Amino acid sequence: MRPARVLAVAGALLLMSSVSPAQDAAPLAHGTRLRLTTATGDRPLVGRLVAADAATLTLQAPGQSEPVVVRRAGLTKVEMSAGRHSRGRGALLGAAIGAGAGAVIGAVAGAASGDDEGDEAYGAVAGASVTAVLLGSLGAVVGLAVPPSEKWQELPLDHVRLTLSPVRGRGLAVSLGFVF
């Protein structure tokens, strides 16, 4: 192999290793829930991805009969939904945390109130049970009071994809693409 080819392959491999995290970027799947922010400063557009090409993203926004086409060049932020949280889940989480904390606090307080060993054990169990129910109920109410929300994960606008592929009889082909 000629020294020039060795240097070219080594340079390509070095370049490829410097951009490797961006290679993990996959095109967005149809139906992905997105929130797009444009340079105009309007409210972000939220909807499900219907189509995507090199120049535009098309979303089906709730309450709109026609899909909305947004030019990629005008985007300042693209975010993908990482899931929603409901009031029910918040209530269960609050109840579990409250009951756990109440059981520990009640057990310690109940055990400290007994005079002999039999009273200590009974006091610990009774205190843990009562306090767990009270604080568990309070935790469930607090969990219900927290409004449902959605978590958003920001997608970088400058993902670069570098691909090396062999060309029969000619060496390597290098292609560079931008993906988000």
N, C-alpha and C positions, 0 to 999 in steps of 0.2 A: 504494500500500500504506500502511496506517495505521502511525503510529509505534509503537503497541502491538504490532502484528504483527511489525514489524521487530525490536523488542526481544525478543520471544518467540523468533523464529527465531535471532537472534544468541545469545541465552542458551542455547538448545537446542544450537546448534553448539558453543558454548564448553564446555558440559557434556559433550557427546559427545567432544570432543577430549581432555578430561581423563580420560576412562575408556577411551580407545581401545585401550590394551594389553590390557585384559580382554576386548575384543570378539574378539580372536584366539582366545580359549579355545573349543575345540570340545568337544561332549559326548564322553565316552569311548566308544570303539568296542567292540562285542561281541567277546569273546575277549581283551581286553587283560589282561595279567597285572598284578595289583594287590597291594599290601601295605597293609592297613588297621590302624591303631592306634586303640583306643578309650580312653575315659576310665577304664575299669575297671582299666587297668594290666596286663591279661592279655597273653600273647604276641601279637604281630601276626598277623593272619589273612592268609595268602597264597593266592591263587587266581586263576582266570580269570573275568572279568566275564560274567555270564549275562544280567542285566537291571538296569536302573536307572530309577528314577522320582524324583519330587521329594522323597520321604521316605526311600527305602531304596536300598541297593546289594545285589545278589545275586551271590555268588561261588560257583564250583564249586571247592572246595578239594581238593587231591590226597589220595587215601585216604578220602574221604568220599563216600558214595553219594548223599546229598541235598545240594542247594545250601544255602548259609548266607546268611541275610538279615540285613543290618546296617543299623540306623537311621542316617541321615546326621547327625542331631542328636548322636549319641554319639561321633562320630569326632573324634579330635584330630590325626590325620595320615593323609593319603592319598598313597601313593607308586606310581609306575608303573615297571615294569621297563624299563630302557634297554638290556637285553641281558645275555647270560651269557658268561663266559669259561671256556674249557676248558683242561685240562692240556696238550693237544696244541698249542693256540695258544701257551700259555706256553712250551712246549719249543722251538717254532719261533722265537719271539721271542728267547728266551735264546740259542739257537744262533746266530742272526744277529748279535746284539750281541756275543757272545763271539768269533765268527769275525772280525767287522770289527775289533774292538779288537786281537785277536791278530795279524791281518795287519799292522796299523800298527806295533804294538810289535815284532813279529818282523822286519819290513822295516828298521826303524831300527836294531835291535840287530844284525841280520845285516850290514847295510851298514857298520856301524862296526867289525866284526870283520875285514874284508878288508884286505889290504895294498896291492894294486894294483887297477886299474879292473875287470879281469875277475873277480877275487875278490870285489870289492864287490857287483857285480851278482848273481853266483851266491849270495853270502851273504845278500843282501836277499831274493831269491826263496825260497831254502831256509828262511830264518828266518821269513818271512811265512807260508809253507805249513805248517810244523810248528806254529808258535805259533797259527795260525788254527784248525787241527784240534784242538789241545789245549784252547784257551779256548772254542772253539765247542762241544766236547763237554761241558765244564764248565758252560757257559751252558745247554745243553739239560737237563742234570741238575737245575740250579737251577730252571729253568722247570717241569720236571715236579714238583718238590717243592712248588711253590706250589699250594695247593688251589684248585679251581674256585670262582668267585664270580659274583655277579650285581650289576649296578649298578642303583641305584634313583634315580629323579628325583622329588622331592617336588612334589606339586601343591598350589597354594594352595587353602585352603578358602573363600576369600572372593572368588572371581571374580565380577565383576559384568558383565552384558551389558546395554547400553543400545541400544535400537533405535528409530529414527525412521522413520515411514512416512507417506506422504501419505494423507489421507482426502478423498475426492472431495467438494468443495463445503464442507468444514469446516476445512481446514488440515492440521495435523500431529498424528499420534498418537505418543505416547511410551510405550514399554513398558520395564520394568526387570526383568531376570531374574538369577538367581544360578546359575552353572554351575561344576562342577568335574569 
